[in-house]
Amino acid sequence: MKIGGVRLANRVFAAPMAGVTDRSFRQLAREMGCGLVYTEMISDLALLYSNKKTLEMVDIGDEPKPIAVQIFGSRPEEMARAAELVEEAGATIIDINMGCPAPKIVRNNEGAALMRDPELAGRIVEAVCSAVKVPVTVKMRKGWDENSVNVLEVAKIVEAAGAKAVTIHGRTRSQMYSGQADWRIIAAVKTELKIPVIGNGDIWTPQDAARMLAETGCDAVMIGRGALGNPWIFRRTVHYLATGELLPEPTAAEKVQMAKRHLDLLLAEKGEYIAVREMRKHAAWYVKGLREATRLREEINKATSAQEVKDCLDQYLAHLSR
């Protein structure tokens, strides 16, 4: 699997997710064999204005490569300048967000709103490609809504503008994350483009990934919500695609131990105050579906120190083993 001149270990990628795919998450995904990790999406203007939190998000120089940095914006010149900064920071690949459905993003004509302006989308990609030497990719949706499904048009435009790969999420912006992803549209784009096409949407198991590859002909799969509290999905998917063997699901004990490890990584990255609060959502994802998970979530949400969170997890694990 190659994107531009970048050779990747496999074709199982971790989707960029706001508030999720920070340094800690990326480390766990890499350890589980993920072929390509992404940062959270980064505002071009926040980067250009040296916003402190944004600069921390692109502090990737010491991370193992490859790593893709996703940026979003609506003005070609500013996106190009931001891309230069991202390249200097050490990005292996620069990804342009044309898929985020969040109201606060689209109201600024950013993210999925660019699907409504294919000409502007093309100019942004052309400007970014002209500004950097690393490969530029684009993540987009099926379209704005079912009455304006134009992903094939936009994909052809960004390919002509210099993009080295496109990721297609098979939902429209109006769907947000509801309903079912349309994999047929991914197949339609794949038949028309010469650059790699990455499929995204409704990959919850290794079997889903294999089915998407078979049904769409896409070059790689990108796993988003299926990886929440479940970094094992990368190892299990890579192994399944290579061998046809399905590795076992993680045990309850493994999930609790991974949650504790994730907390330790967050502590090192962000300090106790932020780590404890961010761990609340991660812990909920790790224990989802386990016995008495609701009670554990309630206890962790009350915790104010890292030790309290760990004590909650240890006590829960001891209770499960009785």
N, C-alpha and C positions, 0 to 999 in steps of 0.2 A: 504494500500500500504506500503510494507516494502522493504528496501534495506539493506541486511544483518540484523543487529539488530536495524536499524533505522526505526522507524515508522513515516510515513508522513501523513499529514492531508488530502491530496487528491492526485489525479494522474494527475495534471496539472502543468507542470514544465516550467520554463523560461530557454531558451537555453543560454549557454555562448556565448557572442559576443564581439569580440575585439573592444574597443573604445566605448562600450555601457553599458555593465552590471557592472557598477561601484557601489559603495555604494548607491548613490542616486537612480539609477534605481532599485536596489534590494529593497530599502525601499518602493518604490511605488508599485512594484510587490507584495511584502508581504502584503501591506495594501489592495491590491485587491484580496487577498486570494490565491496567488500562493503557490502551495504545496512544491516546492523546487526551490531555487534560486542558481545561479552559479556565480562565479567570472569570470572576463575576463581570457583568457588563459594566463598562467604564465610560462615563460621560466625557466627550471631547472637551467641552467647556470647562468642566471641573478640573481636567488635567491641565489645560492651558492656563488656568488661573491658580495652579499649584495648590488645589484643595488638599488639606493634610490627609484626610481619610483616603482620598483618591490616590495620592502618591504612595500611601501604604499598600494599596491594592496592586500597584504595579511594581512593588519592590520584589522582583522575582529573580534578580541577578544570580543569587546563590542556589536557586532551585534546579533540580535535574531537568534536562531538556529531553524531548521537546515540550514546549508549552505554548498554547495559543492564548492571545489576549484579545478579548472582544471589546470593541468600542462602539459607541452609538452617538449620533448627531444628525443634523439635517443640512449642514452647509459644507460643500466640498472643500473649501479652503481650510476651514477649521478642522475638519476631519483629517485632512492631509497633514497638518501641523501636529495634531495629536498622534497620528500614526508614526511620525518621525520620532516623537518622544517615546512611544511604546517600543519601537525598534531599538532605540538606544538603551532602553531598560532591559533588553534581552529577550524579547519575544521571538519565538521561532516562526510563528504564524500570526498574522493579524486578521481577526474575524470582524466583519461589519454586521451589526445587528439590524435586521429588517423584519424581525419577527415578534419582538416584545409587544404584548397586547395591553399592558398596563395603561390605564387612562392618563396618568401623569406623564407618561412617555409619548403616547400618540397625540395628545393635545398640542405638543410642541412640534408635530410633524416628524417625529422620530420613531424608531422601532418599526412596528408593523404599518404605521402610517405611510411609510415610503412605498408600500405596495400600491398605493393609490397614485403615485407619481413616478412611473417607470423611468421617465427621462431624467429626473433628479437622481434617482437611484443609480443610474448609469454614470452620471457625472461624478457622484461621490466615489464610486468604485474606481473610476478612471483617475481621479485626483489622488486617491490613496495609493493606487498602484504606481503612479508616477513618482510618488514621494519616497517610497521605500524599496529595499532590495529583497526583503523576505516575502514569501507568498502571501497573497491576500485572498481571503475566502469570505463568503456571505452566508448568513443564516436567515432564512425567510419562511413565510407561511404559504399556505395554499392560495391565499388571497385575502381581501378585506372581509368579504362575506360571500355567501353562495351565489349572489348575483354579480360578483366581480372576481371570479376565479381566474387570475392572470399570472400564476406562478411560472408557467412555461415562458410567457413573454418576458417577464422580469429576469428569469434565469438566463435566457438567451442574451439579454442586454448586458447583464453583469459579466457573462462569459466573454462577450465581445469587448467589454471594457477592461479585461485583464484578470478577472478573478480566476484562481487556480482550482477552486472547488466550491460547491454550493451544498448547504444542508437544507433539506426540505422537511418542515414539520407539517404533517398532513392535516392540519386544521386551519380554518379561517380565523381572522382576528375576532370576529363576532362570536365564535365558539369559545374563545378563551381556552380553557382546558377541559371543557365538557364534551360530551358525545364521543364519537369514535374517530380516530385519525384515519384519513383516507390514504391508504397505501397505493391505490391505483394512480393517484396523481404523481407520486414519487416515481413509479414505473414510467409514466408518460414523459416526465422530465428526463429520466435516464436515457430513454431512447433517442432524445433529440440533442443531448449535449456531448461534447468531446471530453470535457473535464470531469473529474470524479464527482459523483453525487452521493451524499451522505443522508441516509434515511433516519427520521426522528419521529417519535410518537407511538405510544402504547407498547413499549418494550418493557415487559415486567418480568420476563423469564428468559433463560438461554434459548428455549424453544421459540419464543417470540422473535428473537434476533435472527435465528436461522430461517424462520418463515419469512421475515421481511426481506432478507437477502435473496431468498428463492423467488418470492413473488414479485419483487420490484427490480431485481438485477442491480440494486444499488451497490456501491463500492465499499461502504462501511456503514455501521449503525452507530447512532448516538443515543445514549441512555440518560434520561433526565430523572423524572420522579421515581422511576424504578430503582434508583440508587440511593434514595433517601433512607438512612438508617440501614443500608444494605450494600456496603462496598464489595461484599462477596460476589455480587452479580457480575462484576467485571471478570474475576478469575473463573467463575463458573461458566460464563459465556465464552470467553476465549478458549477454555478447555473443551467445551461442548462443540464449538465450531471446528476445532482441530481434530477431535477424536470421536465425536458422537457419543461420548460418555457423559452422563449427567452427574456431576459431583453433588454430594448431599447438601441440603440446606444447613445453615449454621444452627447450632443448638442454642437454647436459651442462655446457657452459661457463656457461650462464645459471644452472643450479642451483648450481654452485660459487660464482659471484659473489653469488648471493642468500644463500647460507650465510655468506659473509664479511660481508655487510651485516647479516644477522641478528645475528651475533656483535658487530658494532660497536654495534648498538642495545642488546644485552644489557650490554655494557661500560658504556655511558652510564647504563643503568638500575640495574645491580646491582653494578658493580665487577668486577675481573678474576677474583677467586677463584671467585665464584658463576657468573659468565658462562661461564668456561671449562668448568666442570663441567656446567652446564645445556646448553651447546652440544653436548655429546657426543651426546645423544639427537636433537637437531635435525639435526646433521650426518648422523647415520645415516639419518634420514628423507629428507633432501635427496638423498643419493646412492643410495638404495635402487634396485636394478635396474640401476645403472650397472656397467660393466665393472670388475672388481677392487675393488668397493666394500667387501668384507670386510676387505681389507688396509688400506684407508684408515680404516675405523672403528677398527681395532685401533691404528693410529698416533695417531689423535685421542684415543682413550681414555687414552693414555699421556701426552698433552700436559699441561703444568702452567701454561703461559702462553698468552696470546692470540696472541702472535707465533708460537709453535710450532703452534697450530691453523691459523693463516693459511698458514704455510709448508707444512704438510701438504696443505692444499687447493691451493695454487699448484703444488706438485710433482706432485700428482695430475693437475691439469689439463694441465700440461706433458707428462706421461707419456701422457695420452689423445690429445694432439695429434700425437704422434710417428707 
